[in-house]
């Protein structure tokens, strides 16, 4: 592969950067809210699962009496 000159490299970088599209403020807000909702749901699921496993293990080992 041939090496590009510094000027050609900069030109190629500018060309590629011009192809990048950034999300709008609304898209960023929606994505952020969805992430927070999913984190909350997963946290509650893990809390419930951990509580159930803790309950079962305590009763199996006899600590729940």
N, CA, C and O atoms as a CHARMM CRD file, in Angstrom:
* protein
*
  260
    1    1 UNK  N      0.84600  -1.17600   0.00000 PROA 1      0.00000
    2    1 UNK  CA     0.00000   0.00000   0.00000 PROA 1      0.00000
    3    1 UNK  C      0.89500   1.24500   0.00000 PROA 1      0.00000
    4    1 UNK  O      1.79300   1.37100   0.83300 PROA 1      0.00000
    5    2 UNK  N      0.64700   2.14500  -0.92500 PROA 2      0.00000
    6    2 UNK  CA     1.45700   3.35300  -1.04300 PROA 2      0.00000
    7    2 UNK  C      1.13600   4.31500   0.09000 PROA 2      0.00000
    8    2 UNK  O     -0.01400   4.44000   0.51000 PROA 2      0.00000
    9    3 UNK  N      2.15600   4.98500   0.57200 PROA 3      0.00000
   10    3 UNK  CA     1.95300   5.95700   1.65000 PROA 3      0.00000
   11    3 UNK  C      1.51300   7.28700   1.05200 PROA 3      0.00000
   12    3 UNK  O      2.00800   7.71400   0.00900 PROA 3      0.00000
   13    4 UNK  N      0.57900   7.92700   1.73100 PROA 4      0.00000
   14    4 UNK  CA     0.06900   9.21800   1.27100 PROA 4      0.00000
   15    4 UNK  C      0.96000  10.33500   1.78900 PROA 4      0.00000
   16    4 UNK  O      1.55700  10.22700   2.86000 PROA 4      0.00000
   17    5 UNK  N      1.03900  11.40400   1.01600 PROA 5      0.00000
   18    5 UNK  CA     1.77200  12.57900   1.47100 PROA 5      0.00000
   19    5 UNK  C      0.95600  13.25300   2.57000 PROA 5      0.00000
   20    5 UNK  O     -0.24900  13.01800   2.65900 PROA 5      0.00000
   21    6 UNK  N      1.57200  14.07900   3.40500 PROA 6      0.00000
   22    6 UNK  CA     0.80700  14.74700   4.47100 PROA 6      0.00000
   23    6 UNK  C     -0.38100  15.55200   3.93800 PROA 6      0.00000
   24    6 UNK  O     -1.45000  15.53800   4.54900 PROA 6      0.00000
   25    7 UNK  N     -0.21800  16.24500   2.82500 PROA 7      0.00000
   26    7 UNK  CA    -1.32500  17.02300   2.25900 PROA 7      0.00000
   27    7 UNK  C     -2.46500  16.13300   1.80200 PROA 7      0.00000
   28    7 UNK  O     -3.63600  16.44500   2.01500 PROA 7      0.00000
   29    8 UNK  N     -2.10900  15.01100   1.16500 PROA 8      0.00000
   30    8 UNK  CA    -3.13500  14.06500   0.70200 PROA 8      0.00000
   31    8 UNK  C     -3.84700  13.43200   1.89400 PROA 8      0.00000
   32    8 UNK  O     -5.06000  13.22800   1.86700 PROA 8      0.00000
   33    9 UNK  N     -3.08600  13.12800   2.92900 PROA 9      0.00000
   34    9 UNK  CA    -3.67900  12.54900   4.14200 PROA 9      0.00000
   35    9 UNK  C     -4.70600  13.50000   4.75100 PROA 9      0.00000
   36    9 UNK  O     -5.80900  13.07800   5.09800 PROA 9      0.00000
   37   10 UNK  N     -4.35700  14.77200   4.88100 PROA 10     0.00000
   38   10 UNK  CA    -5.27100  15.77400   5.44200 PROA 10     0.00000
   39   10 UNK  C     -6.51500  15.88500   4.56800 PROA 10     0.00000
   40   10 UNK  O     -7.62600  15.98700   5.08800 PROA 10     0.00000
   41   11 UNK  N     -6.34500  15.86700   3.25800 PROA 11     0.00000
   42   11 UNK  CA    -7.47600  15.94400   2.34200 PROA 11     0.00000
   43   11 UNK  C     -8.40700  14.74100   2.52600 PROA 11     0.00000
   44   11 UNK  O     -9.62800  14.89100   2.52900 PROA 11     0.00000
   45   12 UNK  N     -7.82600  13.55800   2.67900 PROA 12     0.00000
   46   12 UNK  CA    -8.62200  12.34600   2.88400 PROA 12     0.00000
   47   12 UNK  C     -9.35900  12.38800   4.22200 PROA 12     0.00000
   48   12 UNK  O    -10.51200  11.96900   4.31700 PROA 12     0.00000
   49   13 UNK  N     -8.68900  12.89300   5.24500 PROA 13     0.00000
   50   13 UNK  CA    -9.32800  12.99700   6.56100 PROA 13     0.00000
   51   13 UNK  C    -10.51600  13.94700   6.49400 PROA 13     0.00000
   52   13 UNK  O    -11.58200  13.63900   7.02700 PROA 13     0.00000
   53   14 UNK  N    -10.34700  15.09600   5.85000 PROA 14     0.00000
   54   14 UNK  CA   -11.45000  16.05600   5.71700 PROA 14     0.00000
   55   14 UNK  C    -12.61300  15.44900   4.94700 PROA 14     0.00000
   56   14 UNK  O    -13.77500  15.67900   5.28200 PROA 14     0.00000
   57   15 UNK  N    -12.29700  14.67400   3.91300 PROA 15     0.00000
   58   15 UNK  CA   -13.32700  14.00800   3.12400 PROA 15     0.00000
   59   15 UNK  C    -14.12800  13.04100   4.00100 PROA 15     0.00000
   60   15 UNK  O    -15.35700  13.02000   3.94400 PROA 15     0.00000
   61   16 UNK  N    -13.44000  12.25500   4.79700 PROA 16     0.00000
   62   16 UNK  CA   -14.11800  11.28100   5.66100 PROA 16     0.00000
   63   16 UNK  C    -14.92900  11.97300   6.75400 PROA 16     0.00000
   64   16 UNK  O    -16.04300  11.54600   7.06000 PROA 16     0.00000
   65   17 UNK  N    -14.38500  13.03100   7.34300 PROA 17     0.00000
   66   17 UNK  CA   -15.09400  13.75400   8.40700 PROA 17     0.00000
   67   17 UNK  C    -16.36500  14.38800   7.85600 PROA 17     0.00000
   68   17 UNK  O    -17.36000  14.49500   8.57200 PROA 17     0.00000
   69   18 UNK  N    -16.34400  14.80300   6.60900 PROA 18     0.00000
   70   18 UNK  CA   -17.54700  15.41800   6.02400 PROA 18     0.00000
   71   18 UNK  C    -18.68000  14.40200   5.86800 PROA 18     0.00000
   72   18 UNK  O    -19.83800  14.79400   5.71800 PROA 18     0.00000
   73   19 UNK  N    -18.36800  13.11200   5.90100 PROA 19     0.00000
   74   19 UNK  CA   -19.38300  12.06000   5.77200 PROA 19     0.00000
   75   19 UNK  C    -20.06100  11.74600   7.11200 PROA 19     0.00000
   76   19 UNK  O    -21.10800  11.09800   7.14100 PROA 19     0.00000
   77   20 UNK  N    -19.47500  12.19800   8.20300 PROA 20     0.00000
   78   20 UNK  CA   -19.99800  11.90000   9.53900 PROA 20     0.00000
   79   20 UNK  C    -21.27100  12.69800   9.78100 PROA 20     0.00000
   80   20 UNK  O    -21.33200  13.89600   9.50200 PROA 20     0.00000
   81   21 UNK  N    -22.28800  12.01600  10.30400 PROA 21     0.00000
   82   21 UNK  CA   -23.51600  12.71400  10.69400 PROA 21     0.00000
   83   21 UNK  C    -23.67200  12.59000  12.20600 PROA 21     0.00000
   84   21 UNK  O    -23.54900  11.50000  12.76500 PROA 21     0.00000
   85   22 UNK  N    -23.93800  13.69100  12.84500 PROA 22     0.00000
   86   22 UNK  CA   -24.09700  13.70700  14.29000 PROA 22     0.00000
   87   22 UNK  C    -25.58200  13.69700  14.62900 PROA 22     0.00000
   88   22 UNK  O    -26.38700  14.24600  13.87700 PROA 22     0.00000
   89   23 UNK  N    -25.96100  13.08100  15.75500 PROA 23     0.00000
   90   23 UNK  CA   -27.37800  13.05400  16.12800 PROA 23     0.00000
   91   23 UNK  C    -27.88100  14.44300  16.50900 PROA 23     0.00000
   92   23 UNK  O    -27.12900  15.30000  16.97300 PROA 23     0.00000
   93   24 UNK  N    -29.17500  14.63200  16.29600 PROA 24     0.00000
   94   24 UNK  CA   -29.77900  15.89600  16.68500 PROA 24     0.00000
   95   24 UNK  C    -29.95700  15.92100  18.19600 PROA 24     0.00000
   96   24 UNK  O    -29.77800  14.90700  18.87200 PROA 24     0.00000
   97   25 UNK  N    -30.31000  17.08500  18.71500 PROA 25     0.00000
   98   25 UNK  CA   -30.53900  17.21400  20.15700 PROA 25     0.00000
   99   25 UNK  C    -31.67600  16.28200  20.58900 PROA 25     0.00000
  100   25 UNK  O    -31.60800  15.65900  21.64800 PROA 25     0.00000
  101   26 UNK  N    -32.71500  16.19500  19.76500 PROA 26     0.00000
  102   26 UNK  CA   -33.87300  15.33900  20.08400 PROA 26     0.00000
  103   26 UNK  C    -33.46900  13.85800  20.10900 PROA 26     0.00000
  104   26 UNK  O    -33.86600  13.12400  21.01400 PROA 26     0.00000
  105   27 UNK  N    -32.68600  13.42200  19.12400 PROA 27     0.00000
  106   27 UNK  CA   -32.23700  12.03000  19.08600 PROA 27     0.00000
  107   27 UNK  C    -31.36700  11.70300  20.29400 PROA 27     0.00000
  108   27 UNK  O    -31.46700  10.61500  20.86100 PROA 27     0.00000
  109   28 UNK  N    -30.51800  12.64200  20.68300 PROA 28     0.00000
  110   28 UNK  CA   -29.67000  12.43100  21.85100 PROA 28     0.00000
  111   28 UNK  C    -30.50700  12.32800  23.12100 PROA 28     0.00000
  112   28 UNK  O    -30.23900  11.48100  23.97200 PROA 28     0.00000
  113   29 UNK  N    -31.51300  13.17700  23.25400 PROA 29     0.00000
  114   29 UNK  CA   -32.39200  13.14700  24.42000 PROA 29     0.00000
  115   29 UNK  C    -33.15500  11.83100  24.49000 PROA 29     0.00000
  116   29 UNK  O    -33.23200  11.21700  25.55400 PROA 29     0.00000
  117   30 UNK  N    -33.72000  11.39100  23.36700 PROA 30     0.00000
  118   30 UNK  CA   -34.47700  10.14000  23.33600 PROA 30     0.00000
  119   30 UNK  C    -33.57200   8.96100  23.69800 PROA 30     0.00000
  120   30 UNK  O    -33.95900   8.09600  24.48300 PROA 30     0.00000
  121   31 UNK  N    -32.37400   8.93000  23.12700 PROA 31     0.00000
  122   31 UNK  CA   -31.43200   7.85100  23.42800 PROA 31     0.00000
  123   31 UNK  C    -31.04800   7.84100  24.90400 PROA 31     0.00000
  124   31 UNK  O    -30.95200   6.77700  25.51600 PROA 31     0.00000
  125   32 UNK  N    -30.83000   9.01100  25.47100 PROA 32     0.00000
  126   32 UNK  CA   -30.45900   9.10700  26.88500 PROA 32     0.00000
  127   32 UNK  C    -31.58000   8.61100  27.78500 PROA 32     0.00000
  128   32 UNK  O    -31.33200   7.89300  28.75300 PROA 32     0.00000
  129   33 UNK  N    -32.81500   8.99500  27.46600 PROA 33     0.00000
  130   33 UNK  CA   -33.95800   8.54400  28.26500 PROA 33     0.00000
  131   33 UNK  C    -34.10900   7.03200  28.15800 PROA 33     0.00000
  132   33 UNK  O    -34.36600   6.36300  29.15900 PROA 33     0.00000
  133   34 UNK  N    -33.95300   6.48800  26.95300 PROA 34     0.00000
  134   34 UNK  CA   -34.06000   5.03800  26.78600 PROA 34     0.00000
  135   34 UNK  C    -32.97800   4.29900  27.57200 PROA 34     0.00000
  136   34 UNK  O    -33.24100   3.24600  28.15200 PROA 34     0.00000
  137   35 UNK  N    -31.77700   4.84000  27.59300 PROA 35     0.00000
  138   35 UNK  CA   -30.70100   4.21400  28.36000 PROA 35     0.00000
  139   35 UNK  C    -31.04300   4.22900  29.84800 PROA 35     0.00000
  140   35 UNK  O    -30.85700   3.22400  30.53400 PROA 35     0.00000
  141   36 UNK  N    -31.53600   5.35100  30.35100 PROA 36     0.00000
  142   36 UNK  CA   -31.90300   5.42900  31.77100 PROA 36     0.00000
  143   36 UNK  C    -33.03000   4.46100  32.12200 PROA 36     0.00000
  144   36 UNK  O    -33.00300   3.83200  33.18000 PROA 36     0.00000
  145   37 UNK  N    -34.01900   4.34000  31.23900 PROA 37     0.00000
  146   37 UNK  CA   -35.12500   3.40500  31.47600 PROA 37     0.00000
  147   37 UNK  C    -34.60500   1.96800  31.50900 PROA 37     0.00000
  148   37 UNK  O    -34.96400   1.19500  32.39700 PROA 37     0.00000
  149   38 UNK  N    -33.76400   1.61300  30.54600 PROA 38     0.00000
  150   38 UNK  CA   -33.24400   0.24900  30.49800 PROA 38     0.00000
  151   38 UNK  C    -32.35000  -0.05300  31.69900 PROA 38     0.00000
  152   38 UNK  O    -32.39700  -1.15900  32.23800 PROA 38     0.00000
  153   39 UNK  N    -31.54700   0.90300  32.12100 PROA 39     0.00000
  154   39 UNK  CA   -30.69800   0.70000  33.30100 PROA 39     0.00000
  155   39 UNK  C    -31.56400   0.47600  34.53300 PROA 39     0.00000
  156   39 UNK  O    -31.25000  -0.37500  35.36500 PROA 39     0.00000
  157   40 UNK  N    -32.64700   1.22800  34.65500 PROA 40     0.00000
  158   40 UNK  CA   -33.56100   1.06400  35.78400 PROA 40     0.00000
  159   40 UNK  C    -34.21200  -0.31700  35.76200 PROA 40     0.00000
  160   40 UNK  O    -34.29200  -0.98300  36.79400 PROA 40     0.00000
  161   41 UNK  N    -34.67400  -0.74700  34.59300 PROA 41     0.00000
  162   41 UNK  CA   -35.31900  -2.06200  34.47200 PROA 41     0.00000
  163   41 UNK  C    -34.34400  -3.17600  34.81700 PROA 41     0.00000
  164   41 UNK  O    -34.69000  -4.09100  35.56300 PROA 41     0.00000
  165   42 UNK  N    -33.13100  -3.10900  34.28300 PROA 42     0.00000
  166   42 UNK  CA   -32.13400  -4.15000  34.55900 PROA 42     0.00000
  167   42 UNK  C    -31.74200  -4.12800  36.03700 PROA 42     0.00000
  168   42 UNK  O    -31.55200  -5.18700  36.63600 PROA 42     0.00000
  169   43 UNK  N    -31.62100  -2.95700  36.62400 PROA 43     0.00000
  170   43 UNK  CA   -31.27600  -2.86000  38.04900 PROA 43     0.00000
  171   43 UNK  C    -32.35200  -3.50600  38.91700 PROA 43     0.00000
  172   43 UNK  O    -32.04100  -4.23800  39.85600 PROA 43     0.00000
  173   44 UNK  N    -33.61200  -3.23400  38.60400 PROA 44     0.00000
  174   44 UNK  CA   -34.70800  -3.83800  39.36200 PROA 44     0.00000
  175   44 UNK  C    -34.73900  -5.35500  39.18200 PROA 44     0.00000
  176   44 UNK  O    -34.98000  -6.09600  40.13600 PROA 44     0.00000
  177   45 UNK  N    -34.49500  -5.81100  37.95500 PROA 45     0.00000
  178   45 UNK  CA   -34.44300  -7.25400  37.70400 PROA 45     0.00000
  179   45 UNK  C    -33.34100  -7.91300  38.51900 PROA 45     0.00000
  180   45 UNK  O    -33.55600  -8.95500  39.13900 PROA 45     0.00000
  181   46 UNK  N    -32.14900  -7.29800  38.51500 PROA 46     0.00000
  182   46 UNK  CA   -31.03600  -7.87200  39.27400 PROA 46     0.00000
  183   46 UNK  C    -31.29000  -7.83700  40.77600 PROA 46     0.00000
  184   46 UNK  O    -30.90700  -8.76300  41.49100 PROA 46     0.00000
  185   47 UNK  N    -31.93300  -6.77900  41.25800 PROA 47     0.00000
  186   47 UNK  CA   -32.29000  -6.70200  42.67700 PROA 47     0.00000
  187   47 UNK  C    -33.25300  -7.82500  43.04300 PROA 47     0.00000
  188   47 UNK  O    -33.07700  -8.49100  44.06300 PROA 47     0.00000
  189   48 UNK  N    -34.26000  -8.03200  42.21900 PROA 48     0.00000
  190   48 UNK  CA   -35.24100  -9.09300  42.47200 PROA 48     0.00000
  191   48 UNK  C    -34.57100 -10.46400  42.43400 PROA 48     0.00000
  192   48 UNK  O    -34.79200 -11.29500  43.31500 PROA 48     0.00000
  193   49 UNK  N    -33.75000 -10.69400  41.40700 PROA 49     0.00000
  194   49 UNK  CA   -33.05900 -11.98000  41.27800 PROA 49     0.00000
  195   49 UNK  C    -32.13700 -12.22300  42.47000 PROA 49     0.00000
  196   49 UNK  O    -32.10400 -13.32800  43.01000 PROA 49     0.00000
  197   50 UNK  N    -31.40200 -11.21900  42.87600 PROA 50     0.00000
  198   50 UNK  CA   -30.49300 -11.35900  44.01600 PROA 50     0.00000
  199   50 UNK  C    -31.26800 -11.63800  45.29600 PROA 50     0.00000
  200   50 UNK  O    -30.83900 -12.45300  46.11200 PROA 50     0.00000
  201   51 UNK  N    -32.39600 -10.97600  45.48000 PROA 51     0.00000
  202   51 UNK  CA   -33.20400 -11.19500  46.68200 PROA 51     0.00000
  203   51 UNK  C    -33.74700 -12.61400  46.72600 PROA 51     0.00000
  204   51 UNK  O    -33.76500 -13.24200  47.78500 PROA 51     0.00000
  205   52 UNK  N    -34.18900 -13.12100  45.58400 PROA 52     0.00000
  206   52 UNK  CA   -34.71700 -14.48900  45.53200 PROA 52     0.00000
  207   52 UNK  C    -33.61300 -15.49900  45.83400 PROA 52     0.00000
  208   52 UNK  O    -33.81700 -16.42800  46.61500 PROA 52     0.00000
  209   53 UNK  N    -32.44500 -15.31800  45.21800 PROA 53     0.00000
  210   53 UNK  CA   -31.32800 -16.24300  45.45900 PROA 53     0.00000
  211   53 UNK  C    -30.90400 -16.17400  46.92200 PROA 53     0.00000
  212   53 UNK  O    -30.62200 -17.20500  47.53400 PROA 53     0.00000
  213   54 UNK  N    -30.85500 -14.97900  47.48500 PROA 54     0.00000
  214   54 UNK  CA   -30.48200 -14.81700  48.89900 PROA 54     0.00000
  215   54 UNK  C    -31.49200 -15.54400  49.79600 PROA 54     0.00000
  216   54 UNK  O    -31.10100 -16.22600  50.74300 PROA 54     0.00000
  217   55 UNK  N    -32.77500 -15.39900  49.50300 PROA 55     0.00000
  218   55 UNK  CA   -33.82400 -16.05300  50.29500 PROA 55     0.00000
  219   55 UNK  C    -33.67000 -17.57500  50.23100 PROA 55     0.00000
  220   55 UNK  O    -33.73100 -18.25300  51.25600 PROA 55     0.00000
  221   56 UNK  N    -33.47100 -18.10100  49.03000 PROA 56     0.00000
  222   56 UNK  CA   -33.34500 -19.55200  48.85300 PROA 56     0.00000
  223   56 UNK  C    -32.10400 -20.06800  49.57300 PROA 56     0.00000
  224   56 UNK  O    -32.17400 -21.08900  50.25700 PROA 56     0.00000
  225   57 UNK  N    -30.99200 -19.39800  49.43800 PROA 57     0.00000
  226   57 UNK  CA   -29.75300 -19.86600  50.08000 PROA 57     0.00000
  227   57 UNK  C    -29.87100 -19.80100  51.59100 PROA 57     0.00000
  228   57 UNK  O    -29.40500 -20.70800  52.28100 PROA 57     0.00000
  229   58 UNK  N    -30.48700 -18.74500  52.12600 PROA 58     0.00000
  230   58 UNK  CA   -30.64700 -18.66500  53.58800 PROA 58     0.00000
  231   58 UNK  C    -31.51300 -19.79200  54.12000 PROA 58     0.00000
  232   58 UNK  O    -31.23600 -20.32700  55.19400 PROA 58     0.00000
  233   59 UNK  N    -32.55000 -20.15900  53.39400 PROA 59     0.00000
  234   59 UNK  CA   -33.39600 -21.25000  53.85600 PROA 59     0.00000
  235   59 UNK  C    -32.74700 -22.60900  53.66300 PROA 59     0.00000
  236   59 UNK  O    -32.98100 -23.51300  54.46400 PROA 59     0.00000
  237   60 UNK  N    -31.94200 -22.78000  52.62700 PROA 60     0.00000
  238   60 UNK  CA   -31.22600 -24.03000  52.43700 PROA 60     0.00000
  239   60 UNK  C    -30.18400 -24.22600  53.53900 PROA 60     0.00000
  240   60 UNK  O    -30.01600 -25.33900  54.04000 PROA 60     0.00000
  241   61 UNK  N    -29.49600 -23.17500  53.91300 PROA 61     0.00000
  242   61 UNK  CA   -28.46000 -23.27700  54.94200 PROA 61     0.00000
  243   61 UNK  C    -29.01400 -23.15600  56.36400 PROA 61     0.00000
  244   61 UNK  O    -28.28600 -23.35900  57.33600 PROA 61     0.00000
  245   62 UNK  N    -30.28300 -22.83200  56.48000 PROA 62     0.00000
  246   62 UNK  CA   -30.90200 -22.77600  57.79800 PROA 62     0.00000
  247   62 UNK  C    -30.74100 -21.44400  58.50300 PROA 62     0.00000
  248   62 UNK  O    -31.01100 -21.35900  59.70100 PROA 62     0.00000
  249   63 UNK  N    -30.31000 -20.39700  57.80600 PROA 63     0.00000
  250   63 UNK  CA   -30.15600 -19.09400  58.43500 PROA 63     0.00000
  251   63 UNK  C    -31.46500 -18.33000  58.53400 PROA 63     0.00000
  252   63 UNK  O    -31.53900 -17.32700  59.24400 PROA 63     0.00000
  253   64 UNK  N    -32.49000 -18.78100  57.84300 PROA 64     0.00000
  254   64 UNK  CA   -33.75200 -18.04200  57.79300 PROA 64     0.00000
  255   64 UNK  C    -34.68400 -18.35600  58.94800 PROA 64     0.00000
  256   64 UNK  O    -35.83100 -17.90700  58.93500 PROA 64     0.00000
  257   65 UNK  N    -34.24500 -19.10300  59.93900 PROA 65     0.00000
  258   65 UNK  CA   -35.14400 -19.48000  61.03300 PROA 65     0.00000
  259   65 UNK  C    -34.99300 -18.55300  62.21800 PROA 65     0.00000
  260   65 UNK  O    -35.67500 -18.72600  63.22800 PROA 65     0.00000
